[in-house]
Amino acid sequence: MKRLMMYFIAIAMCVPTISAFAEGRLIIYCSNEPFACQAVADEFAKKYDVKVQMTRAGSGSTYAKILAEKDNPKGDVWYAGTLDPHSQAGVNGLLESYKSPMLKEIGEKFKNPATSQQHHSAGVYAGVLGYSVNTKLLKEENLPMPRSWEDLTKPEYKGMVQVASPQSSGTAYTVLATMVQLKGEDGAFKYLARLHKNVNQYTKSGSAPGKAAARGETLIGIGFLHDHALQKSNGFPLELIVPSEGTGYEIGGLSIIKKARNLENAKKFVDFMLSAEGQEVPQRVKMFQVPTNINANVPKEAIRLDEVNLIDYDFVKYGSEKMRANLIDRWVKEIKPLKR
């Protein structure tokens, strides 16, 4: 009897420890690189004893999926991808408002950056827009190193530039919005028409041009430079360029989907990914984004925001549904049909 009593006492003492874990399930929609998505999902599952299901897709495609599922949400949380589609989801009532206690450790501009300004999304990382150049191909073609956005329109680079399509890629929309902020809307579309002559392919994924440049399939790949830094760290002959006129940058979004079935676990995931510990997980698999937690380690390969010429990117204005639709529709009508 004494042994039995001791057994029940031991179980009772364990209950608070067990309940400290999140337990249950979590469905993550992830718009980072697949290996980074998996690393984050595995770490959260291990730390909180949660059964995690992860689906990876680009930010534009993920927004479309969440919109299609709005009456019967399948996902719980949306991790990563450019902020603009997250903003659009928030404005359209597809996200929960959540003010994480971890925001106290997040840089000011990343705490509540989305268009709604209702804590629908937080910034989980940042990344600088630019392009990479395959130095081996450059030498073989006996061409000068391009240093600016304007250089990419020169006739010597005809058929040598690759960039994603803004119809599917948040990265490409950031390119589009950056040009508008640098040149004005009409000036931006004149520039994009000239750039179009040198584009060999508009890819679906924003990270694809950097991979193509690394493999020598194109000379120049436009995108977020942390993706290209990964390729360079793997030994590919790339030089990363921050254009001299100035450039835009992304904020990686982190949002809870409206009517999430596993809401408490979704909140725990947001808290975890806003912590220094959570933001350092992707670094283990060579994701060189700049963390937004002020206490997190910054990878030496990362391009720091305060060391380059960045525009004052207006995430609220260019994250709005009206602006996004206007710019993408105009690109589809005016740029995509042009001959190359």
N, C-alpha and C positions, 0 to 999 in steps of 0.2 A: 504493500500500500504506500509505503514511504517513497519507494522508487517511482511509483505511478504519479504521486503528487509532484515529485521533482521533475518528471517528464512534462507534466502540464504547465508547470511554472516556467520551464525552459522554453516551451512553445509560446507562452504569453509574452516572454521577454523578447522573443524574435519578431513579434507582430509589428511593432513600430518600424523596425529596420526594413522589413519587407514592404510595408506600405509607403516607404520613402521613395521606392522605385515607381516609375510611371506605370509600368505593366500595360498589357493590352496590345493595341495595334496603332500603326501610323502609316498613312499613305502619302508619300512625298512626290510631288511633281518637281522635277529638277531641270534647270536650263543651263547648268554648267557642263564642262566636259564629262563624258560618261565615267571615267575613272575617278574623277573628283566627287561626282555624285555618289558613287558606290562607297568611297572612303568615308564620306560624311554619314551616309545611311548606316554603314557597319559600325562606326564609332558610337553613334547615338543608340543603336540597338543594344550594343554591348554595355554601355554605361547605364542605361535606364531599364534594361531587361524588357525591351519592347520589340514586338514582331513588326519589322519595317518592310513595306513594299515600296519600291522606287520605280518611277517611270521617267525616262529622260527624253526631252524634246526641246527644240529652240524656244525662245521666249514668245515669238509671234504665234507659233503653233500651240504652245501651252495656253496662251490667252484664249485662242479659238476653242480649245478643248474645254476650258473652264466655262466659257460662255455657253457652249453647247450643252453642258451638264448643269446649268444653273438651277433647273427645277429638281434635279436629283444628283447633288454633288457626289462625286466618287473620291476626289482627293481631299486631303486635310490641309496641306501646307505647300506653298510654292517657294522653292529655294533657287536663287540665282537668276541670271538673265538680266538684260538691260532694264532699267527702271521704267521706261516709257510704257510698255505693256502692263506692268504692275499698276502704274498710275491709271491707265485706262480701265483696268478691272476694278479699281477702287471707286472711281467716279461712277461706274455703271452698277454699283451695288453688289459686286461679286466677291468682296473681301470683308472680313471681320476687322473691326477696330481693336487694336491691342497695344497698350502702352507697357512694354516690357520693363521690369525693374532693372534690366541690364543696360537700358539706355543711358544710365549715368556714366557708363564707361565708353560711350560711343561719341565720336567727334560731332560737333554741333551741326554741321551741314548734312549729316547722314542720319540724324535722329528721326526726322519726319519729313522726308524730301518729296513725297509724292504729291500729285496735283490736288488731291482732296484736302490735304492738310489735316486729316483726321486719324492719323496713326494707322492707316491701312497697310502701310509698308515701311520697313526700315532698310537702311543701307547696310549691306553685309560685307561689301568690298568695293574697291574702286579700281579702274583700269584706264590707261591713257590710249587714245586713238592715234594711229599712225600707220606706217607700213614697213615691211621688211623687204630687203633686196638680196637676191642670191648673188653673192660676190664672185662665185666661180663662173656663173653665166655672164655676169657683168664684164669680167675680164675677157672671156671668150668672144663677146660681142664688141669689145673695145669701146664701151660706152662710159660716160661720166656718171658718177654717183648722183642720183636725184636727191635734192635736199628740201624741196618744198612741194606743196600741193600743185603749184603752177608747173613745176618741172614735169609732173606726170602727164601733162597734156602735150609735151613736145613730140614732134613726129618721129624722132629716133626710138621712142618707146612704143610704137604702134604694135598692137597685138601682144603686148608684154605685161599688161596690168590685169590683175584679177581682184574682184570685189564681190561681195554678196548682194543679193537683191533685197531691197527694203520691203518687198511684199512678204517675205518669209523671215527676214533676219532683223533682229533688234540692233545688231552691230551696224548693219547697212543703214538703218534709219538714223542712227547716231551720226553716221557720215553725212547723210542728207541734212539733218538738222544743224550740224556743225557748219556746213557750207552756207546755209541760210544765215546763220549768225555771224559768219565771217564776211559775207559778200552781199547780204540782202537777198530777198527771195528771187527776184529776176536775175540778179547777178549770179546766184548759185546755180540756177538752171542753165544759164549760158555756159558756166564752167563745166557742169555735168555733161552737157552736149559735146563739149570739146574732149572731155575725158573719155566719153563713150567710144570715140574713134580708136582709142588705145586699149580698150577692154577686150580681152579674149573670151571671158566667160563671167556671167553673173551667177554665183553659186547660191545654193539654198541656205547653207550654214555660214555664219559669220567667221568661224575659225578656219574654214576650208581654204581660203586664199593663202594664209600663212603656211599651211601644210603643203600646198602646191608649190609655193616658192621654195620651201625647204627641200622638196624632192626634185627641184629643177624643172617643174612643169610650167612655171611662169617665172618671169624675172622679178616681178613686184607683186606683193600681196598686201592688200589694205585690210586693217582690222585692229583689234585691241592688242597692244604690244606684249601683254603678259602671255597670250597664246603663242606668240612668235618667240618669246624668250624661252618657252618650253622646248621648241624645236631647236633653237640655238644651243641650249644646254645638253641636248641629245647628240650634238656634234655636227649639225647641219651648217653649211656655210652662209649664214645670214648676218646682215647688218641691220639693226633696228633704227628707224628714222622717225624722229618727232619733227613734223614739218615746221619750217622756219616762220611761216606766217602766224603760227599758233594753231591749236587743235582743241578738240573737245575731249570729253572723257565720259566714262560710264559710271553709274552707281549700280551695283548688283542688288537687286531687290530681294526682300524676304517678307512673305505675306501669308496670312492664314485665310483659307478659302471659306466663304460664307456658308454657314450651316454645316461646318465640318463635323463629321460623325465622331471623330476622336479629338475633340476640341482641347481637352486638357493636355493631351500628349502633343498637340500642335503648339500650344503655348510653351511647353517644356522644350520643344525643338527650337523655337524662336529664341528662347532664353539661352539655350546652349550655343546656337550659332552666332549670337551677339557677344558671347563671352570670348576672352582671349584664347581659352582652350579650344573652343569650337572653331574659331577662325584660323587657328594654326593647323588644323587637320588637313586641309587641302595642300598645304605647303609640303607635307610628307610625300605627296605624289607629284611634286613639281608644278603646282599651280602658283604663279608668281604675282597674283593680284595684291593690291595694297589693302591690308585689313583696316576696318573702320574702328575697331576697338583700340583705344589709345594705349592699352597695356600689352597688345599683341606684338609678337615679333614681326618685323618687316623683312621679307626675303631680300638678300643682297642683289638678286636678279631683278627685283621689282623696279619699275620706273616711278620714282616718287613724285607726287603731284606738285610739291613745292620746288622742284628742281627743273621744271620744264615750262614752256610758254603755253599756258592754258587759257582758253577763252572763259568768260564768266557764263558758263553754260546754264541756260534757264530751264531747269528740269520741270518746273510747274507749267510754264507756257508750252514747251515742246513735248510735254507728256500728256497734254490734253487730247481728248479724242478728236475734237474738231481739227486741231492743227495737224495731228498725225495723219488723219484721213485726207486732209487737203494736200499735204506734201507727197504722200504716197500715190494718191490718185494723179497728181500732176506728173510725177515721175513716170507712171505707167503710160500716160497719154503722150508725154512730150519726149521722153528719153528712150524708153524701151523699144519703140518701133523704129528708131533711127537706124540707118544702114551703117555698117562698120567697114 
